[in-house]
Amino acid sequence: MKLIAATKNKNKIRELEEIFSPLGFSVEAGVFDDVEETGETFEENSLLKARAAAKIYKTFTIADDSGLCVEALGGRPGVYSARYAGEGASDRDKYEKLLSELSGEKNRRAKFVTAASLIFPDGREITAVGEVLGFITQAPAGEGGFGYDPVFFCPELGKTFAEATSEEKNSVSHRSRAMNKLADKLKTMLKENEED
């Protein structure tokens, strides 16, 4: 069975292959225009992208939306994580704006969140959310990762995401947690279909 992913990210495709190929799926990147993320939650945005792909491909489609939620900022940047420092801002611009907003703030608690959505060819939809808890550092650390990784300290790893290897990060990441939950739900539904 074919699973179309609403992403251009090759690393994400590889990660999805690892999770969904044991269920009998081959994962391919879909080709379509970027979907405007008008949802107020990560789940709404992931559904918008998965539904757009489903309209084009008429097969199993999957999409996700992720972001950083900082407690002292009332959950911001949240769904605006990618656009937090304005259109075309670099990763560095984003995390420097974040550090500036948190200047002098003692509460540095934050979480990365991913909502993943999968649409069946018959229109059924399933979603799952994954989170990883941590806190925002005083200064960036590490050369790896992307986005807010240099300023997100993960207690489970004892380092920032940017200091972690990709294997270490994937072992605890919000995206892998959401995708694995989604795969478990899908496995259950496919099993139920066989039994009907």
C-alpha positions in Angstrom: 0.0 0.0 0.0 1.1 3.5 -0.7 1.3 6.2 1.9 1.8 9.8 0.6 3.5 12.2 3.0 2.8 15.9 2.8 6.4 16.9 3.2 9.5 17.6 1.1 11.8 16.7 4.0 13.9 13.6 3.0 14.8 12.8 6.7 11.1 12.8 7.6 10.3 10.4 4.7 13.1 8.1 6.0 11.7 8.2 9.5 8.1 7.5 8.3 9.4 4.5 6.2 10.9 3.0 9.4 7.6 3.4 11.3 5.1 2.5 8.6 6.9 -0.1 6.3 6.3 -2.9 8.9 2.6 -2.2 8.4 2.9 -2.8 4.7 3.3 0.8 3.5 5.7 2.3 1.1 6.1 6.0 1.9 6.5 8.6 -0.9 6.7 12.4 -0.8 3.7 14.1 -2.3 4.1 16.9 -4.8 1.7 19.8 -4.3 1.7 23.5 -3.3 2.2 24.4 0.3 -1.0 24.5 2.3 -1.8 27.6 4.2 -1.7 26.8 7.8 -4.8 28.6 9.1 -5.6 26.3 12.0 -5.4 27.4 15.6 -3.9 24.1 16.8 -1.2 21.7 15.5 -3.9 19.1 15.0 -6.0 21.4 12.8 -2.9 22.3 10.7 -1.8 18.7 10.2 -5.4 17.8 9.1 -5.4 20.7 6.6 -2.2 19.3 5.0 -3.3 15.7 5.0 -6.7 16.5 3.6 -5.1 18.6 0.8 -2.9 15.6 -0.1 -5.8 13.2 0.1 -7.8 15.3 -2.5 -5.0 15.0 -5.0 -3.7 11.4 -4.4 -6.9 9.5 -3.4 -4.8 7.1 -1.2 -3.5 7.0 2.3 -2.0 10.4 3.2 -0.1 11.6 6.2 1.0 15.0 7.5 2.2 16.7 10.7 2.6 20.1 12.2 5.0 20.9 15.0 6.1 23.7 17.2 7.6 24.9 20.4 5.3 25.9 23.3 6.9 28.0 26.1 5.1 28.2 29.4 6.1 31.7 30.4 5.0 33.0 27.0 1.5 31.5 27.3 2.3 28.7 24.9 3.9 30.9 22.3 5.3 30.6 19.7 3.1 27.5 19.3 1.5 27.1 15.8 3.5 30.2 14.8 6.9 28.7 15.6 8.0 28.8 11.9 6.9 32.4 11.4 7.7 33.6 14.9 10.4 36.1 13.9 8.7 37.0 10.6 8.7 35.6 7.1 12.1 34.4 5.8 13.7 34.6 9.3 16.6 32.3 9.9 16.6 29.6 12.6 19.0 31.9 14.5 16.6 34.9 14.2 13.9 32.7 15.8 15.8 31.4 18.8 17.4 34.8 19.4 14.0 36.4 19.5 12.9 33.7 21.9 15.9 34.2 24.2 15.3 38.0 24.1 11.6 37.5 25.1 12.7 35.3 28.0 15.4 37.6 29.2 15.2 37.7 33.0 12.5 35.0 33.1 13.0 32.3 35.7 10.4 29.9 34.3 12.1 28.4 31.3 9.7 25.3 30.9 8.8 24.4 27.4 7.7 21.5 25.2 8.0 20.5 21.6 4.6 19.3 20.2 3.8 17.4 17.0 0.3 16.5 15.8 0.2 13.9 13.1 -2.8 13.1 10.9 -3.5 10.2 8.6 -6.4 10.1 6.1 -7.7 6.8 4.7 -8.7 6.5 1.0 -12.4 6.3 2.2 -12.0 9.6 4.1 -11.6 8.3 7.7 -9.2 10.3 9.7 -7.0 9.5 12.7 -4.7 11.9 14.6 -2.1 11.6 17.4 -0.1 14.0 19.4 3.5 13.6 20.7 5.3 15.8 23.1 8.8 16.2 24.7 9.2 18.3 27.8 12.3 20.4 28.5 13.3 24.0 29.1 14.9 26.9 27.2 18.5 27.5 27.9 20.1 30.9 28.6 22.3 30.6 25.4 22.4 28.3 22.4 24.5 25.1 22.6 25.3 22.6 19.9 25.8 22.5 16.1 23.2 19.9 15.0 19.5 20.0 14.5 17.5 22.9 13.3 14.9 25.5 14.4 14.9 25.9 18.2 17.1 22.8 18.8 20.1 24.9 20.1 18.1 26.4 22.9 15.9 23.4 23.9 17.4 21.4 26.7 16.0 17.9 26.9 16.3 16.3 30.4 15.8 12.8 29.0 19.0 13.3 27.0 20.8 15.6 29.4 21.7 18.0 26.5 20.1 20.4 24.0 18.6 18.8 20.8 21.4 20.5 18.9 24.0 18.7 20.9 22.3 15.3 20.4 22.9 12.9 17.5 20.0 12.5 15.1 19.5 8.9 16.6 19.4 10.3 20.2 16.9 13.1 19.2 14.7 10.7 17.3 14.6 8.3 20.3 12.7 10.9 22.3 11.4 13.4 19.7 7.8 14.7 19.6 7.5 13.7 16.0 8.6 10.1 16.5 6.2 9.8 19.5 3.3 11.2 17.5 4.0 9.0 14.4 4.4 5.9 16.6 1.1 6.6 18.3 -0.5 7.1 14.9 1.0 3.8 13.6 -0.4 2.0 16.6 -3.9 3.4 15.9 -3.6 2.5 12.2 -2.5 -1.1 13.1 -5.6 -1.5 15.3 -7.9 -0.2 12.5 -6.3 -2.4 9.8 -6.7 -5.4 12.1 -10.4 -4.5 12.7 -10.9 -4.3 8.9 -9.5 -7.8 8.4 -11.8 -9.1 11.0 -15.0 -7.5 9.5 
